Structures are given as C-alpha cells and as structure tokens.
C-alpha cells in the first residue's frame, strides 16, 4: 500500500516505505484461527437443544471478543503503522481510528542505533532507535531488514548534508561569543572621541 502523497512536499521522494515485520502479525492470525476452531468444535459437540444453543452463544460471544481484541485489532494496528524514509525526513504514522504522525528531519538526526536479539537476527529484523537534536529518541520496533535500513538512513543523512552544506553557517553566534567580543573591545577608544589635550590645563 503506497503512502499518501498529500503528506509529502512537491519535491520530496519516498526512499523506503515499511510496516513492522510480519512476525507482528503471526500471533493475531493464530488467535483468529484458534477462535474459529473453538467455535466449530463447540458447534459440532454440543447437542441441538436449548442448553446446547445457550452454550454455543456463550462460547461464541467470548470467542468473538477474543478474536476482535487479540486478533483483528492488532492486525489493523500492524497494517496502519508506517515507517517512511524520504530524502528529507523520517515519517512515523500509526493509528486505526485516531491517527498520529511524527516527522523527523534528516538534518536533526545525530545518532541511530540498531538492536537485534537472537530471534531478531534469525528473522532479519530489529529495533532502530533514532536520536535527534533537542528531541526525544524515536524507536522503530520490529523493523524488517534493520541493518539495510540503518545503512540507507546513513546514506540519506550524508546526502542531505552534502546538499545543504551551509545550514550550520547560518546559525546565529552564541551569547558567549558576544560577551567575549564586548570584553575585548571594552578598553578600546572609539574613533568618534576627541583626543585628550596634551598641554597644561588653562588658567581660570
């Protein structure tokens, strides 16, 4: 599923568009299969009487609740979670009903760390933590091919710095520098002051 173009700028290009690893969907699928199997078994084993019908309704209600909360809802969360890397920023978007999106410009990223457990290495996924200047860390969980994604992120950051080499030069000087300049020029005489007379003071 392509990421909506209305959230991108005119010249922005999507480099990577990812969802969390497919292992996130394994447990919800197993829950859905288990609830369906339980419903079929209860329907077949209970007798077609009033008591049996009540039992089927009770078990069906419980199975439906488990299927929605533990199966269907996590699948929807998985499909609506987006990890998007463009040539300008990182976009994180999630939410089934209420949507939340966070943007992280590439020029504010100062560190990124990939973590993999033993199971993550077997499944070729992992957690990518991105640190930004003046903001909290952003954690991308269950990133597929996390090492390749980290390498791509590094290349995007370097390319962004090459395209914008003067961003750091436009920053204003810190207050400490202004104070130092004032201290250095405190003892100097300005050019607009009149020279002090060299002769004796006039008589009154």
Sine and cosine of phi, psi and omega as CSV:
sin_phi,cos_phi,sin_psi,cos_psi,sin_omega,cos_omega
0.00,0.00,0.83,-0.55,-0.05,-1.00
-0.96,0.29,0.51,-0.86,0.02,-1.00
-0.97,0.24,0.65,-0.76,-0.04,-1.00
-0.87,0.49,0.71,-0.70,-0.05,-1.00
-0.97,0.24,-0.26,0.96,-0.08,-1.00
-0.95,0.30,-0.22,0.98,0.04,-1.00
-1.00,-0.08,-0.02,1.00,-0.02,-1.00
-0.97,-0.25,0.44,-0.90,0.08,-1.00
-0.98,0.22,0.10,-1.00,-0.10,-1.00
-0.90,0.43,-0.62,0.79,-0.06,-1.00
-0.97,-0.23,0.15,0.99,-0.04,-1.00
-1.00,0.10,0.66,-0.75,-0.02,-1.00
-0.84,-0.55,0.67,-0.74,0.03,-1.00
-0.99,0.14,0.82,-0.57,0.03,-1.00
-0.99,-0.12,-0.69,0.72,0.03,-1.00
-0.69,-0.72,0.69,-0.72,0.11,-0.99
-0.74,-0.67,0.93,-0.36,-0.13,-0.99
-0.81,-0.59,0.44,-0.90,0.26,-0.97
-0.94,-0.34,0.29,-0.96,0.13,-0.99
-0.81,0.58,0.38,-0.92,-0.07,-1.00
-0.83,0.56,0.48,-0.88,-0.05,-1.00
-0.89,0.45,-0.29,0.96,0.03,-1.00
-0.90,0.43,-0.39,0.92,0.05,-1.00
-0.90,0.44,-0.46,0.89,-0.03,-1.00
-1.00,-0.04,-0.09,1.00,-0.06,-1.00
-0.92,0.40,-0.76,0.65,-0.04,-1.00
-0.89,0.45,-0.72,0.70,0.07,-1.00
-0.85,0.53,-0.62,0.79,0.03,-1.00
-0.91,0.41,-0.65,0.76,0.05,-1.00
-0.90,0.44,-0.61,0.79,0.03,-1.00
-0.90,0.43,-0.69,0.72,0.03,-1.00
-0.88,0.47,-0.68,0.74,0.02,-1.00
-0.91,0.42,-0.64,0.77,-0.01,-1.00
-0.92,0.39,-0.69,0.72,0.01,-1.00
-0.90,0.43,-0.61,0.79,0.05,-1.00
-0.91,0.42,-0.65,0.76,0.03,-1.00
-0.90,0.43,-0.64,0.77,0.02,-1.00
-0.91,0.42,-0.67,0.74,0.01,-1.00
-0.89,0.46,-0.68,0.73,0.01,-1.00
-0.91,0.42,-0.67,0.74,-0.01,-1.00
-0.91,0.42,-0.68,0.73,0.02,-1.00
-0.91,0.41,-0.65,0.76,0.00,-1.00
-0.89,0.45,-0.59,0.81,-0.03,-1.00
-0.98,0.19,-0.63,0.78,-0.14,-0.99
-0.99,0.12,-0.57,0.82,-0.03,-1.00
-0.96,0.27,0.62,-0.79,-0.03,-1.00
-0.95,0.31,0.42,-0.91,0.00,-1.00
-0.98,0.19,0.86,0.52,0.03,-1.00
-0.88,-0.48,-0.01,-1.00,0.01,-1.00
-0.90,0.44,-0.68,0.73,0.04,-1.00
-0.90,0.44,-0.66,0.76,0.03,-1.00
-0.90,0.43,-0.61,0.79,0.03,-1.00
-0.92,0.40,-0.62,0.78,0.05,-1.00
-0.90,0.44,-0.67,0.74,0.03,-1.00
-0.88,0.47,-0.65,0.76,0.02,-1.00
-0.89,0.45,-0.66,0.75,0.00,-1.00
-0.91,0.42,-0.66,0.75,0.00,-1.00
-0.91,0.42,-0.76,0.65,0.00,-1.00
-0.91,0.42,-0.61,0.80,0.02,-1.00
-0.90,0.43,-0.64,0.77,0.04,-1.00
-0.90,0.44,-0.69,0.72,0.03,-1.00
-0.91,0.42,-0.66,0.75,0.01,-1.00
-0.91,0.42,-0.61,0.79,0.03,-1.00
-0.91,0.41,-0.65,0.76,0.02,-1.00
-0.89,0.45,-0.71,0.70,0.01,-1.00
-0.91,0.41,-0.64,0.77,-0.03,-1.00
-0.91,0.42,-0.60,0.80,-0.03,-1.00
-0.97,0.24,-0.73,0.69,-0.10,-0.99
-0.98,0.20,-0.56,0.83,-0.05,-1.00
-0.97,-0.25,-0.17,0.99,-0.04,-1.00
-0.86,-0.51,-0.90,0.44,-0.09,-1.00
-0.94,0.35,-0.71,0.70,-0.04,-1.00
-0.89,0.45,-0.73,0.68,0.07,-1.00
-0.86,0.50,-0.55,0.84,0.06,-1.00
-0.91,0.41,-0.65,0.76,0.04,-1.00
-0.91,0.41,-0.64,0.77,0.05,-1.00
-0.89,0.45,-0.65,0.76,0.01,-1.00
-0.89,0.46,-0.69,0.73,-0.05,-1.00
-0.97,0.26,-0.41,0.91,-0.02,-1.00
-0.99,-0.12,0.12,0.99,0.09,-1.00
-0.99,-0.11,0.85,-0.52,-0.08,-1.00
-0.87,-0.50,0.72,-0.70,0.20,-0.98
-0.91,-0.42,0.95,-0.31,-0.09,-1.00
-0.88,-0.47,0.80,-0.60,0.06,-1.00
-0.91,-0.40,0.87,-0.49,0.06,-1.00
-0.92,-0.38,-0.01,-1.00,0.03,-1.00
-0.98,0.19,0.06,1.00,0.02,-1.00
-0.81,-0.58,-0.46,0.89,-0.14,-0.99
-0.32,-0.95,0.08,-1.00,0.13,-0.99
-0.92,-0.40,0.78,-0.62,0.01,-1.00
-0.91,-0.41,0.78,-0.62,0.07,-1.00
-0.88,-0.47,0.86,-0.51,-0.04,-1.00
-0.71,-0.70,0.71,-0.71,0.06,-1.00
-0.48,-0.88,0.14,-0.99,0.01,-1.00
0.87,-0.49,0.77,-0.63,0.04,-1.00
-1.00,0.04,-0.80,0.60,0.01,-1.00
-0.99,-0.15,-0.87,0.48,0.09,-1.00
-1.00,-0.02,0.85,-0.52,-0.08,-1.00
-0.99,-0.13,0.65,-0.76,0.05,-1.00
-0.78,-0.63,0.72,-0.69,-0.01,-1.00
-0.73,-0.69,0.65,-0.76,0.02,-1.00
-0.78,-0.62,0.74,-0.67,0.00,-1.00
-0.93,-0.36,0.66,-0.75,0.02,-1.00
-0.74,-0.67,0.96,-0.26,0.01,-1.00
-0.89,0.47,0.56,-0.83,-0.01,-1.00
-0.91,0.41,-0.52,0.85,-0.04,-1.00
-0.96,0.27,-0.05,1.00,0.05,-1.00
-0.96,-0.29,-0.01,1.00,0.02,-1.00
-0.99,0.15,0.81,-0.58,0.02,-1.00
-0.89,-0.46,-0.13,0.99,0.03,-1.00
-0.26,-0.97,0.50,-0.86,0.08,-1.00
-0.50,-0.86,0.71,-0.70,-0.09,-1.00
-0.77,-0.63,0.73,-0.69,0.07,-1.00
-0.96,-0.29,0.76,-0.64,0.00,-1.00
-0.86,-0.52,0.72,-0.69,0.01,-1.00
-0.72,-0.70,0.78,-0.63,0.18,-0.98
-0.99,0.11,0.00,-1.00,0.01,-1.00
-0.89,0.45,-0.67,0.74,0.05,-1.00
-0.91,0.41,-0.61,0.80,0.04,-1.00
-0.89,0.45,-0.62,0.78,0.02,-1.00
-0.92,0.40,-0.58,0.81,0.04,-1.00
-0.93,0.36,-0.59,0.81,-0.03,-1.00
-1.00,-0.04,-0.04,1.00,0.02,-1.00
0.87,0.49,0.78,0.63,0.08,-1.00
-0.61,-0.79,-0.07,-1.00,-0.01,-1.00
0.15,-0.99,-0.07,-1.00,-0.01,-1.00
-0.95,-0.31,0.77,-0.63,0.00,-1.00
-0.93,-0.36,0.87,-0.49,0.02,-1.00
-0.95,-0.30,0.83,-0.56,-0.04,-1.00
-0.90,-0.43,0.84,-0.55,0.05,-1.00
-0.99,-0.17,0.69,-0.73,-0.01,-1.00
-0.84,-0.54,0.31,-0.95,-0.03,-1.00
-0.96,0.29,0.84,-0.54,0.08,-1.00
0.96,0.27,0.16,0.99,-0.01,-1.00
-0.73,-0.68,0.18,-0.98,0.04,-1.00
-0.97,0.23,0.24,-0.97,0.01,-1.00
-0.95,0.32,0.53,-0.85,0.07,-1.00
-0.95,-0.32,0.81,-0.59,-0.05,-1.00
-0.94,-0.35,0.85,-0.52,0.08,-1.00
-0.97,-0.26,0.95,-0.33,-0.09,-1.00
-1.00,0.00,0.55,-0.83,0.08,-1.00
0.81,0.59,0.78,0.63,0.02,-1.00
-0.99,0.17,0.84,-0.54,0.05,-1.00
-0.94,0.34,0.62,-0.79,-0.02,-1.00
0.77,0.64,0.82,0.57,-0.16,-0.99
-0.90,0.44,-0.55,0.83,0.00,-1.00
-0.92,0.39,-0.68,0.73,0.06,-1.00
-0.91,0.41,-0.59,0.81,0.03,-1.00
-0.91,0.41,-0.65,0.76,0.03,-1.00
-0.90,0.44,-0.64,0.77,0.04,-1.00
-0.90,0.43,-0.67,0.74,0.04,-1.00
-0.90,0.45,-0.64,0.77,0.05,-1.00
-0.88,0.47,-0.66,0.75,0.04,-1.00
-0.88,0.48,-0.69,0.73,0.01,-1.00
-0.91,0.42,-0.62,0.78,0.03,-1.00
-0.91,0.42,-0.65,0.76,0.01,-1.00
-0.91,0.42,-0.69,0.72,0.00,-1.00
-0.91,0.42,-0.65,0.76,0.03,-1.00
-0.91,0.42,-0.63,0.77,0.02,-1.00
-0.90,0.43,-0.61,0.79,0.03,-1.00
-0.93,0.36,-0.57,0.82,0.04,-1.00
-0.94,0.35,-0.58,0.82,0.00,-1.00
-0.97,0.22,-0.41,0.91,-0.01,-1.00
-0.82,-0.58,0.92,0.38,-0.08,-1.00
-0.97,0.26,-0.31,0.95,-0.09,-1.00
-0.99,-0.16,0.19,0.98,-0.02,-1.00
-0.91,0.42,-0.61,0.79,-0.03,-1.00
-0.97,0.25,-0.43,0.90,-0.03,-1.00
-0.96,0.26,-0.37,0.93,-0.04,-1.00
-0.99,0.10,-0.06,1.00,-0.04,-1.00
-0.96,0.26,0.62,-0.79,0.01,-1.00
-0.93,0.37,0.42,-0.91,-0.02,-1.00
-0.93,0.37,0.59,-0.81,0.00,-1.00
-0.92,0.39,0.38,-0.93,-0.01,-1.00
-0.86,0.51,-0.52,0.86,-0.01,-1.00
-0.88,0.48,-0.59,0.81,0.00,-1.00
-0.92,0.38,-0.63,0.78,0.03,-1.00
-0.90,0.43,-0.65,0.76,0.02,-1.00
-0.89,0.45,-0.67,0.74,0.01,-1.00
-0.89,0.46,-0.65,0.76,0.01,-1.00
-0.91,0.42,-0.63,0.78,0.03,-1.00
-0.91,0.42,-0.64,0.77,0.01,-1.00
-0.91,0.41,-0.61,0.80,0.00,-1.00
-0.93,0.37,-0.57,0.82,-0.05,-1.00
-1.00,-0.09,0.15,0.99,-0.07,-1.00
-0.94,0.34,-0.60,0.80,-0.06,-1.00
-1.00,0.01,0.02,1.00,-0.02,-1.00
-1.00,0.04,0.59,-0.81,0.00,-1.00
-1.00,0.01,0.77,-0.64,-0.02,-1.00
-0.93,0.36,0.43,-0.90,-0.05,-1.00
-0.95,0.32,-0.27,0.96,-0.06,-1.00
-1.00,0.03,-0.10,1.00,0.00,-1.00
-0.99,0.16,0.61,-0.79,0.00,-1.00
-0.96,0.28,0.56,-0.83,0.00,-1.00
-0.93,0.36,0.53,-0.85,0.01,-1.00
-0.96,0.27,0.72,-0.69,-0.02,-1.00
-0.90,0.43,0.61,-0.80,-0.05,-1.00
-1.00,-0.06,-0.30,0.95,-0.05,-1.00
-1.00,0.09,-0.01,-1.00,0.02,-1.00
-0.93,0.36,0.41,-0.91,-0.01,-1.00
-0.92,0.39,0.56,-0.83,-0.03,-1.00
-0.92,0.40,0.53,-0.85,0.02,-1.00
-0.98,0.21,0.55,-0.83,0.04,-1.00
-1.00,-0.02,0.00,0.00,0.00,0.00
